[in-house]
Amino acid sequence: MTTPLSLPNNIQIGGNDILLMTGPCSVESYEQTHAVAKSMSALGLHVIRGGAFKPRTSPNAFQGLGLNGLKILRQAADEFGLLVISEALGVEQLPLVAEYSDIIQIGSRNMQHFPLLWAAGEQPKPVLLKRGFMSTIQEWLAAAEHITTRGNQKIILCERGIRGFDPSTRNVLDVNAIAQIKAASHFPIIADPSHATGRADLVFAASRAALAAGADGLLVEVHPNPAAALSDGEQSLPLESLPAFVEDMRRIAVAMGRTLESQVSRLSTQKSGDF
């Protein structure tokens, strides 16, 4: 049974509420990040994602803004009362990411980067651990154990797709893994439909499947202008589609007997305004 994990600002993941983490693949500018944060806040979302250090396949691709990207992300988040999740690529970057983020992401390529797992386990902030795209479920859980044995029990698992043979999608969203983790582990689990599909036109459908399988949340890429994105524009939802996405996920949450965080936020605001 999943053990709910408490996050700052009275936010919880792993309980009845489904948590949506959205934002750009890469932090490109203050204007871009501010626009996303503003839209998220209006929809009652609480956690903005954004990459400052980017592990790109090609060394010639955009590698992120580094420390400046973290500062932009933190500034935009603080303006709207949002939490930040961002990725640490190595042990040397972990202190910076921990300083500016509320949740530390360890990406698919680093799932078995053991010194990074150990270092993440020795600091107090929650860690989101993505499944390696060629890793078994047992290897994934063993990687999480590397973190817990160093003292940090605050872990969120993320199914982000495994490598398949069909080039029509970037990866294959393993919905079986979501259900299996819910049965075999007490950690909250979310899905990353953006990386799993690599196609914005499939993100809605993949997200529905993930929530139906029991996912406690989603990590979704959105961008004000995907065609001009410096990374992963083809899998990023246009920012103007975010309200429709949130509403679609709300309906799935209700069908599963759960509540979307944005709905909880609106209800809380309405109740506080009644007094």
C-alpha positions as YAML, in Angstrom:
chain: A
units: angstrom
residues:
- id: 1
  name: MET
  ca: [0.00, 0.00, 0.00]
- id: 2
  name: THR
  ca: [1.27, 3.45, -0.93]
- id: 3
  name: THR
  ca: [2.54, 5.60, 1.91]
- id: 4
  name: PRO
  ca: [1.56, 9.22, 1.22]
- id: 5
  name: LEU
  ca: [4.48, 11.62, 1.05]
- id: 6
  name: SER
  ca: [4.12, 15.14, 2.43]
- id: 7
  name: LEU
  ca: [5.63, 17.97, 0.39]
- id: 8
  name: PRO
  ca: [6.01, 21.65, 1.31]
- id: 9
  name: ASN
  ca: [2.96, 23.96, 1.21]
- id: 10
  name: ASN
  ca: [0.70, 21.24, 2.65]
- id: 11
  name: ILE
  ca: [0.85, 19.24, -0.59]
- id: 12
  name: GLN
  ca: [0.75, 15.47, -0.51]
- id: 13
  name: ILE
  ca: [1.39, 12.76, -3.08]
- id: 14
  name: GLY
  ca: [0.35, 9.15, -2.82]
- id: 15
  name: GLY
  ca: [-2.97, 9.74, -1.11]
- id: 16
  name: ASN
  ca: [-6.36, 10.25, -2.74]
- id: 17
  name: ASP
  ca: [-5.31, 13.39, -4.61]
- id: 18
  name: ILE
  ca: [-3.57, 13.17, -7.99]
- id: 19
  name: LEU
  ca: [-0.66, 15.59, -8.41]
- id: 20
  name: LEU
  ca: [0.19, 17.18, -11.76]
- id: 21
  name: MET
  ca: [3.75, 18.43, -12.27]
- id: 22
  name: THR
  ca: [4.01, 20.48, -15.45]
- id: 23
  name: GLY
  ca: [6.44, 22.84, -17.09]
- id: 24
  name: PRO
  ca: [9.00, 23.18, -19.88]
- id: 25
  name: CYS
  ca: [11.57, 20.52, -20.69]
- id: 26
  name: SER
  ca: [14.27, 23.19, -20.45]
- id: 27
  name: VAL
  ca: [14.24, 26.56, -18.76]
- id: 28
  name: GLU
  ca: [14.99, 28.90, -21.65]
- id: 29
  name: SER
  ca: [14.16, 32.36, -20.28]
- id: 30
  name: TYR
  ca: [12.36, 34.12, -17.47]
- id: 31
  name: GLU
  ca: [9.52, 35.11, -19.82]
- id: 32
  name: GLN
  ca: [8.92, 31.51, -20.89]
- id: 33
  name: THR
  ca: [9.00, 30.14, -17.35]
- id: 34
  name: HIS
  ca: [6.88, 32.97, -15.94]
- id: 35
  name: ALA
  ca: [4.18, 32.35, -18.55]
- id: 36
  name: VAL
  ca: [4.01, 28.68, -17.63]
- id: 37
  name: ALA
  ca: [3.96, 29.38, -13.88]
- id: 38
  name: LYS
  ca: [1.19, 31.95, -14.32]
- id: 39
  name: SER
  ca: [-1.01, 29.50, -16.23]
- id: 40
  name: MET
  ca: [-0.35, 26.76, -13.69]
- id: 41
  name: SER
  ca: [-1.29, 28.99, -10.81]
- id: 42
  name: ALA
  ca: [-4.54, 30.00, -12.49]
- id: 43
  name: LEU
  ca: [-5.43, 26.31, -12.83]
- id: 44
  name: GLY
  ca: [-4.61, 25.48, -9.22]
- id: 45
  name: LEU
  ca: [-1.51, 23.43, -9.99]
- id: 46
  name: HIS
  ca: [1.31, 23.37, -7.47]
- id: 47
  name: VAL
  ca: [4.56, 21.92, -8.86]
- id: 48
  name: ILE
  ca: [6.48, 23.36, -11.82]
- id: 49
  name: ARG
  ca: [9.10, 21.28, -13.58]
- id: 50
  name: GLY
  ca: [11.98, 22.58, -15.64]
- id: 51
  name: GLY
  ca: [15.44, 21.45, -16.64]
- id: 52
  name: ALA
  ca: [18.47, 23.60, -15.88]
- id: 53
  name: PHE
  ca: [21.02, 20.84, -16.51]
- id: 54
  name: LYS
  ca: [20.07, 18.79, -19.56]
- id: 55
  name: PRO
  ca: [21.47, 15.31, -20.35]
- id: 56
  name: ARG
  ca: [21.15, 15.48, -24.12]
- id: 57
  name: THR
  ca: [22.02, 12.59, -26.41]
- id: 58
  name: SER
  ca: [24.06, 14.87, -28.67]
- id: 59
  name: PRO
  ca: [26.76, 17.08, -27.14]
- id: 60
  name: ASN
  ca: [25.83, 19.70, -29.74]
- id: 61
  name: ALA
  ca: [22.26, 20.02, -28.43]
- id: 62
  name: PHE
  ca: [21.16, 22.63, -25.89]
- id: 63
  name: GLN
  ca: [22.57, 21.62, -22.50]
- id: 64
  name: GLY
  ca: [20.53, 23.97, -20.33]
- id: 65
  name: LEU
  ca: [21.20, 27.30, -18.59]
- id: 66
  name: GLY
  ca: [22.70, 25.72, -15.48]
- id: 67
  name: LEU
  ca: [22.63, 27.89, -12.36]
- id: 68
  name: ASN
  ca: [20.84, 30.73, -14.19]
- id: 69
  name: GLY
  ca: [18.12, 28.28, -15.16]
- id: 70
  name: LEU
  ca: [17.64, 27.24, -11.54]
- id: 71
  name: LYS
  ca: [17.42, 30.89, -10.45]
- id: 72
  name: ILE
  ca: [14.82, 31.64, -13.13]
- id: 73
  name: LEU
  ca: [12.78, 28.59, -12.16]
- id: 74
  name: ARG
  ca: [12.88, 29.48, -8.48]
- id: 75
  name: GLN
  ca: [11.96, 33.12, -9.12]
- id: 76
  name: ALA
  ca: [8.97, 32.24, -11.30]
- id: 77
  name: ALA
  ca: [7.80, 29.58, -8.86]
- id: 78
  name: ASP
  ca: [8.03, 31.90, -5.86]
- id: 79
  name: GLU
  ca: [5.98, 34.57, -7.62]
- id: 80
  name: PHE
  ca: [3.05, 32.16, -7.78]
- id: 81
  name: GLY
  ca: [3.65, 30.03, -4.69]
- id: 82
  name: LEU
  ca: [4.71, 26.93, -6.62]
- id: 83
  name: LEU
  ca: [7.07, 24.12, -5.73]
- id: 84
  name: VAL
  ca: [10.02, 23.32, -8.02]
- id: 85
  name: ILE
  ca: [11.25, 20.00, -9.36]
- id: 86
  name: SER
  ca: [14.48, 19.93, -11.36]
- id: 87
  name: GLU
  ca: [17.09, 17.36, -12.32]
- id: 88
  name: ALA
  ca: [20.57, 16.81, -10.90]
- id: 89
  name: LEU
  ca: [22.92, 15.12, -13.37]
- id: 90
  name: GLY
  ca: [25.76, 14.42, -10.97]
- id: 91
  name: VAL
  ca: [26.97, 14.62, -7.39]
- id: 92
  name: GLU
  ca: [28.64, 17.96, -8.07]
- id: 93
  name: GLN
  ca: [25.31, 19.53, -9.13]
- id: 94
  name: LEU
  ca: [23.21, 18.08, -6.33]
- id: 95
  name: PRO
  ca: [23.84, 20.88, -3.79]
- id: 96
  name: LEU
  ca: [22.81, 23.54, -6.34]
- id: 97
  name: VAL
  ca: [19.66, 21.69, -7.37]
- id: 98
  name: ALA
  ca: [18.78, 21.06, -3.73]
- id: 99
  name: GLU
  ca: [19.22, 24.76, -2.95]
- id: 100
  name: TYR
  ca: [16.79, 25.94, -5.62]
- id: 101
  name: SER
  ca: [14.38, 22.98, -5.87]
- id: 102
  name: ASP
  ca: [11.82, 21.41, -3.55]
- id: 103
  name: ILE
  ca: [12.03, 18.00, -5.24]
- id: 104
  name: ILE
  ca: [15.22, 16.59, -6.77]
- id: 105
  name: GLN
  ca: [14.80, 14.62, -9.98]
- id: 106
  name: ILE
  ca: [17.14, 11.79, -10.93]
- id: 107
  name: GLY
  ca: [16.68, 11.03, -14.60]
- id: 108
  name: SER
  ca: [16.44, 7.79, -16.51]
- id: 109
  name: ARG
  ca: [20.07, 7.81, -17.60]
- id: 110
  name: ASN
  ca: [21.18, 8.16, -13.98]
- id: 111
  name: MET
  ca: [18.94, 5.57, -12.35]
- id: 112
  name: GLN
  ca: [22.01, 3.45, -11.54]
- id: 113
  name: HIS
  ca: [24.43, 6.33, -10.96]
- id: 114
  name: PHE
  ca: [25.12, 5.03, -7.49]
- id: 115
  name: PRO
  ca: [27.23, 7.91, -6.10]
- id: 116
  name: LEU
  ca: [24.39, 10.27, -7.09]
- id: 117
  name: LEU
  ca: [21.81, 8.00, -5.44]
- id: 118
  name: TRP
  ca: [23.90, 7.88, -2.27]
- id: 119
  name: ALA
  ca: [24.31, 11.64, -2.21]
- id: 120
  name: ALA
  ca: [20.57, 12.13, -2.77]
- id: 121
  name: GLY
  ca: [19.94, 9.76, 0.13]
- id: 122
  name: GLU
  ca: [22.12, 11.84, 2.44]
- id: 123
  name: GLN
  ca: [20.18, 15.06, 1.93]
- id: 124
  name: PRO
  ca: [16.65, 15.71, 3.25]
- id: 125
  name: LYS
  ca: [14.63, 16.73, 0.21]
- id: 126
  name: PRO
  ca: [12.24, 14.40, -1.67]
- id: 127
  name: VAL
  ca: [13.72, 12.57, -4.65]
- id: 128
  name: LEU
  ca: [11.88, 11.66, -7.84]
- id: 129
  name: LEU
  ca: [13.58, 8.60, -9.33]
- id: 130
  name: LYS
  ca: [12.85, 7.86, -12.97]
- id: 131
  name: ARG
  ca: [13.00, 4.31, -14.26]
- id: 132
  name: GLY
  ca: [15.88, 3.59, -16.62]
- id: 133
  name: PHE
  ca: [14.59, 3.05, -20.12]
- id: 134
  name: MET
  ca: [16.21, -0.40, -20.22]
- id: 135
  name: SER
  ca: [15.79, -1.32, -16.55]
- id: 136
  name: THR
  ca: [13.61, -3.96, -14.94]
- id: 137
  name: ILE
  ca: [11.22, -3.13, -12.13]
- id: 138
  name: GLN
  ca: [13.44, -4.95, -9.65]
- id: 139
  name: GLU
  ca: [16.48, -2.92, -10.76]
- id: 140
  name: TRP
  ca: [14.42, 0.24, -10.35]
- id: 141
  name: LEU
  ca: [13.35, -0.68, -6.82]
- id: 142
  name: ALA
  ca: [16.93, -1.63, -5.96]
- id: 143
  name: ALA
  ca: [18.04, 1.83, -7.12]
- id: 144
  name: ALA
  ca: [15.46, 3.37, -4.78]
- id: 145
  name: GLU
  ca: [16.88, 1.24, -1.98]
- id: 146
  name: HIS
  ca: [20.31, 2.78, -2.58]
- id: 147
  name: ILE
  ca: [18.68, 6.10, -1.61]
- id: 148
  name: THR
  ca: [16.79, 4.81, 1.41]
- id: 149
  name: THR
  ca: [19.81, 3.04, 2.89]
- id: 150
  name: ARG
  ca: [21.50, 6.45, 3.17]
- id: 151
  name: GLY
  ca: [18.60, 7.76, 5.26]
- id: 152
  name: ASN
  ca: [16.17, 9.43, 2.83]
- id: 153
  name: GLN
  ca: [12.81, 7.66, 2.67]
- id: 154
  name: LYS
  ca: [11.10, 10.46, 0.71]
- id: 155
  name: ILE
  ca: [11.02, 8.90, -2.75]
- id: 156
  name: ILE
  ca: [8.64, 9.26, -5.69]
- id: 157
  name: LEU
  ca: [9.00, 6.74, -8.50]
- id: 158
  name: CYS
  ca: [8.40, 7.79, -12.11]
- id: 159
  name: GLU
  ca: [7.57, 5.47, -15.00]
- id: 160
  name: ARG
  ca: [8.81, 7.32, -18.10]
- id: 161
  name: GLY
  ca: [8.68, 4.62, -20.75]
- id: 162
  name: ILE
  ca: [10.99, 1.78, -21.68]
- id: 163
  name: ARG
  ca: [12.74, 1.18, -24.97]
- id: 164
  name: GLY
  ca: [10.71, -0.69, -27.59]
- id: 165
  name: PHE
  ca: [11.22, -1.68, -31.20]
- id: 166
  name: ASP
  ca: [8.60, 0.54, -32.86]
- id: 167
  name: PRO
  ca: [10.02, 3.93, -33.95]
- id: 168
  name: SER
  ca: [6.56, 5.52, -34.15]
- id: 169
  name: THR
  ca: [6.89, 6.49, -30.47]
- id: 170
  name: ARG
  ca: [9.92, 7.54, -28.47]
- id: 171
  name: ASN
  ca: [9.42, 4.83, -25.84]
- id: 172
  name: VAL
  ca: [6.70, 2.50, -24.54]
- id: 173
  name: LEU
  ca: [4.73, 3.56, -21.48]
- id: 174
  name: ASP
  ca: [4.74, 0.50, -19.21]
- id: 175
  name: VAL
  ca: [1.30, 0.71, -17.64]
- id: 176
  name: ASN
  ca: [1.87, -2.75, -16.15]
- id: 177
  name: ALA
  ca: [4.74, -1.33, -14.13]
- id: 178
  name: ILE
  ca: [2.50, 1.31, -12.55]
- id: 179
  name: ALA
  ca: [0.04, -1.31, -11.33]
- id: 180
  name: GLN
  ca: [2.86, -3.60, -10.20]
- id: 181
  name: ILE
  ca: [4.61, -0.86, -8.23]
- id: 182
  name: LYS
  ca: [1.32, -0.03, -6.50]
- id: 183
  name: ALA
  ca: [1.10, -3.65, -5.39]
- id: 184
  name: ALA
  ca: [4.77, -4.26, -4.56]
- id: 185
  name: SER
  ca: [6.01, -0.95, -3.14]
- id: 186
  name: HIS
  ca: [4.89, 1.71, -0.70]
- id: 187
  name: PHE
  ca: [6.42, 4.56, -2.72]
- id: 188
  name: PRO
  ca: [4.13, 6.94, -4.63]
- id: 189
  name: ILE
  ca: [4.42, 6.48, -8.39]
- id: 190
  name: ILE
  ca: [3.78, 8.92, -11.21]
- id: 191
  name: ALA
  ca: [4.08, 8.68, -14.98]
- id: 192
  name: ASP
  ca: [5.88, 10.83, -17.55]
- id: 193
  name: PRO
  ca: [3.74, 10.54, -20.71]
- id: 194
  name: SER
  ca: [5.84, 13.16, -22.52]
- id: 195
  name: HIS
  ca: [9.01, 11.08, -22.57]
- id: 196
  name: ALA
  ca: [7.09, 7.82, -22.82]
- id: 197
  name: THR
  ca: [5.47, 8.78, -26.11]
- id: 198
  name: GLY
  ca: [7.70, 11.54, -27.49]
- id: 199
  name: ARG
  ca: [4.57, 12.93, -29.16]
- id: 200
  name: ALA
  ca: [2.34, 15.70, -27.88]
- id: 201
  name: ASP
  ca: [-0.66, 14.22, -29.70]
- id: 202
  name: LEU
  ca: [-0.43, 11.06, -27.56]
- id: 203
  name: VAL
  ca: [0.11, 12.69, -24.17]
- id: 204
  name: PHE
  ca: [-3.60, 12.95, -23.31]
- id: 205
  name: ALA
  ca: [-4.27, 9.27, -24.05]
- id: 206
  name: ALA
  ca: [-1.13, 8.03, -22.28]
- id: 207
  name: SER
  ca: [-1.97, 10.16, -19.24]
- id: 208
  name: ARG
  ca: [-5.46, 8.69, -19.06]
- id: 209
  name: ALA
  ca: [-4.00, 5.18, -19.16]
- id: 210
  name: ALA
  ca: [-1.50, 5.99, -16.41]
- id: 211
  name: LEU
  ca: [-4.14, 7.36, -14.07]
- id: 212
  name: ALA
  ca: [-6.44, 4.43, -14.80]
- id: 213
  name: ALA
  ca: [-3.59, 2.08, -13.82]
- id: 214
  name: GLY
  ca: [-3.28, 3.83, -10.46]
- id: 215
  name: ALA
  ca: [-0.61, 6.51, -10.94]
- id: 216
  name: ASP
  ca: [-0.52, 9.10, -8.17]
- id: 217
  name: GLY
  ca: [0.40, 11.89, -10.56]
- id: 218
  name: LEU
  ca: [1.88, 12.96, -13.87]
- id: 219
  name: LEU
  ca: [5.02, 14.77, -15.02]
- id: 220
  name: VAL
  ca: [4.09, 16.58, -18.23]
- id: 221
  name: GLU
  ca: [6.00, 18.96, -20.46]
- id: 222
  name: VAL
  ca: [4.30, 22.17, -21.62]
- id: 223
  name: HIS
  ca: [5.74, 25.11, -23.56]
- id: 224
  name: PRO
  ca: [4.35, 28.47, -24.73]
- id: 225
  name: ASN
  ca: [5.65, 27.76, -28.24]
- id: 226
  name: PRO
  ca: [6.66, 24.09, -28.73]
- id: 227
  name: ALA
  ca: [7.81, 24.70, -32.32]
- id: 228
  name: ALA
  ca: [10.51, 27.04, -31.01]
- id: 229
  name: ALA
  ca: [11.50, 24.96, -27.95]
- id: 230
  name: LEU
  ca: [15.21, 24.38, -27.48]
- id: 231
  name: SER
  ca: [14.56, 20.78, -26.42]
- id: 232
  name: ASP
  ca: [11.78, 18.21, -26.84]
- id: 233
  name: GLY
  ca: [9.29, 20.55, -28.48]
- id: 234
  name: GLU
  ca: [7.64, 17.66, -30.32]
- id: 235
  name: GLN
  ca: [6.51, 16.09, -27.05]
- id: 236
  name: SER
  ca: [5.52, 19.29, -25.26]
- id: 237
  name: LEU
  ca: [1.89, 20.29, -24.95]
- id: 238
  name: PRO
  ca: [1.15, 23.86, -26.10]
- id: 239
  name: LEU
  ca: [0.56, 26.00, -23.04]
- id: 240
  name: GLU
  ca: [-2.90, 26.96, -24.29]
- id: 241
  name: SER
  ca: [-3.96, 23.32, -24.12]
- id: 242
  name: LEU
  ca: [-3.13, 23.02, -20.42]
- id: 243
  name: PRO
  ca: [-6.67, 23.91, -19.20]
- id: 244
  name: ALA
  ca: [-8.17, 21.18, -21.39]
- id: 245
  name: PHE
  ca: [-5.55, 18.72, -20.16]
- id: 246
  name: VAL
  ca: [-6.27, 19.50, -16.52]
- id: 247
  name: GLU
  ca: [-10.00, 19.10, -17.07]
- id: 248
  name: ASP
  ca: [-9.47, 15.80, -18.88]
- id: 249
  name: MET
  ca: [-7.37, 14.48, -16.00]
- id: 250
  name: ARG
  ca: [-9.95, 15.69, -13.50]
- id: 251
  name: ARG
  ca: [-12.58, 13.53, -15.19]
- id: 252
  name: ILE
  ca: [-10.31, 10.49, -15.08]
- id: 253
  name: ALA
  ca: [-9.54, 11.15, -11.42]
- id: 254
  name: VAL
  ca: [-13.25, 11.25, -10.61]
- id: 255
  name: ALA
  ca: [-13.83, 8.03, -12.53]
- id: 256
  name: MET
  ca: [-11.11, 6.40, -10.41]
- id: 257
  name: GLY
  ca: [-12.65, 7.65, -7.19]
- id: 258
  name: ARG
  ca: [-9.89, 10.19, -6.66]
- id: 259
  name: THR
  ca: [-9.51, 13.97, -6.73]
- id: 260
  name: LEU
  ca: [-7.25, 16.19, -8.81]
- id: 261
  name: GLU
  ca: [-5.09, 18.58, -6.80]
- id: 262
  name: SER
  ca: [-6.41, 21.62, -8.68]
- id: 263
  name: GLN
  ca: [-9.95, 20.69, -7.67]
- id: 264
  name: VAL
  ca: [-8.84, 20.46, -4.05]
- id: 265
  name: SER
  ca: [-7.16, 23.86, -4.36]
- id: 266
  name: ARG
  ca: [-10.31, 25.51, -5.71]
- id: 267
  name: LEU
  ca: [-12.48, 23.93, -3.03]
- id: 268
  name: SER
  ca: [-10.07, 25.06, -0.29]
- id: 269
  name: THR
  ca: [-10.09, 28.60, -1.66]
- id: 270
  name: GLN
  ca: [-13.88, 28.65, -1.82]
- id: 271
  name: LYS
  ca: [-14.19, 27.38, 1.75]
- id: 272
  name: SER
  ca: [-11.69, 29.89, 3.13]
- id: 273
  name: GLY
  ca: [-13.56, 32.66, 1.35]
- id: 274
  name: ASP
  ca: [-16.80, 31.67, 3.07]
- id: 275
  name: PHE
  ca: [-15.49, 32.56, 6.50]
...
